[in-house]
Amino acid sequence: MLRRNLTADEEVTLRRVAYGQSPARTLRAHDLEALRGLHLIVDHRDGPLLTTEGRKLFDGLPRASAQAGREPMEMMLAELTRVTRGNRR
C-alpha cells in the first residue's frame, strides 16, 4: 500500500513507465528507485513495468483533458466561442 504521496517528478515517471514509451535510460534514476521501493514498478528485460499496485495508482491519477473524453474540449471550445463572439472585427 502507498505510504506517501508521489512527488510530481515521480508521478511523471510512473506515467511514462505506464505508457511504455520511454526507454529506461531516459527515466530519472532517483524516481525509478523510489517507485521500486514503493513496489509500484518492477524491472523487466524490456524495461520497467507497473506492478498491480502501480497500475491501481496509475488508473487513479487524473487524466489530461485530451484523454478524459470530449466533454472538457467541448466546454473549452464553447467558452472560447462565447468570449470571442463579442470581439468580432
matplotlib code that plots the C-alpha trace (Angstrom):
import matplotlib.pyplot as plt

x = [0.0, 1.2, 2.8, 3.3, 2.2, 4.3, 6.3, 5.3, 8.5, 7.7, 4.2, 5.6, 8.0, 5.2, 3.1, 6.0, 6.5, 2.8, 2.7, 5.9, 7.1, 10.2, 13.4, 14.6, 17.8, 15.7, 13.8, 15.0, 17.1, 16.0, 12.4, 12.7, 14.4, 11.7, 8.9, 10.7, 10.9, 7.2, 6.6, 4.9, 7.3, 9.5, 12.4, 11.8, 14.1, 12.1, 12.3, 10.4, 6.8, 4.0, 3.1, -0.6, -0.4, 1.4, -1.4, -4.1, -2.3, -1.8, -5.5, -6.5, -4.4, -6.2, -6.1, -5.2, -8.2, -7.3, -7.6, -10.7, -13.1, -14.7, -16.6, -13.6, -12.6, -16.2, -16.6, -13.4, -14.5, -17.9, -16.3, -13.9, -16.8, -18.8, -15.8, -14.8, -18.3, -18.4, -14.9, -15.5, -13.9]
y = [0.0, 3.5, 5.0, 8.5, 10.8, 10.7, 13.8, 15.5, 14.0, 10.5, 10.8, 11.8, 8.8, 6.5, 7.7, 7.3, 3.7, 3.0, 4.2, 2.3, 4.9, 6.0, 3.9, 3.2, 5.2, 8.4, 8.0, 9.6, 7.1, 8.6, 8.3, 4.7, 3.8, 5.4, 3.7, 0.4, 1.0, 1.6, -1.6, 0.3, -0.9, -3.9, -4.3, -6.4, -7.2, -4.8, -2.0, -1.1, -2.3, -1.4, -3.8, -4.4, -1.7, 0.6, 0.0, 0.8, 4.1, 5.0, 4.3, 6.7, 9.6, 12.5, 12.3, 15.1, 16.7, 15.0, 11.6, 12.5, 12.3, 15.0, 16.9, 19.1, 20.0, 20.9, 23.0, 24.9, 25.5, 26.7, 29.2, 30.4, 30.9, 32.8, 35.1, 35.8, 36.4, 40.0, 40.7, 40.4, 43.0]
z = [0.0, -0.8, 2.3, 1.0, -1.9, -5.0, -5.9, -9.2, -10.8, -9.5, -10.9, -14.3, -14.2, -13.2, -16.1, -18.5, -17.3, -17.7, -21.3, -22.0, -24.5, -22.7, -22.7, -19.2, -19.8, -20.2, -17.0, -13.7, -11.8, -8.5, -9.3, -10.5, -7.3, -5.3, -7.3, -6.9, -3.2, -3.1, -5.1, -7.9, -10.6, -11.3, -13.6, -16.7, -19.6, -21.8, -19.2, -16.0, -15.7, -13.4, -10.6, -9.7, -7.1, -9.6, -12.1, -9.5, -8.6, -12.3, -13.0, -10.2, -11.5, -13.2, -16.9, -19.3, -21.0, -24.2, -22.5, -20.5, -23.3, -25.5, -22.7, -21.5, -25.0, -26.0, -22.8, -23.6, -27.3, -26.1, -23.7, -26.3, -28.8, -26.2, -25.3, -28.8, -30.2, -28.9, -30.2, -34.0, -36.2]

ax = plt.figure().add_subplot(projection="3d")
ax.plot(x, y, z, "-o")
ax.set_aspect("equal")
plt.show()
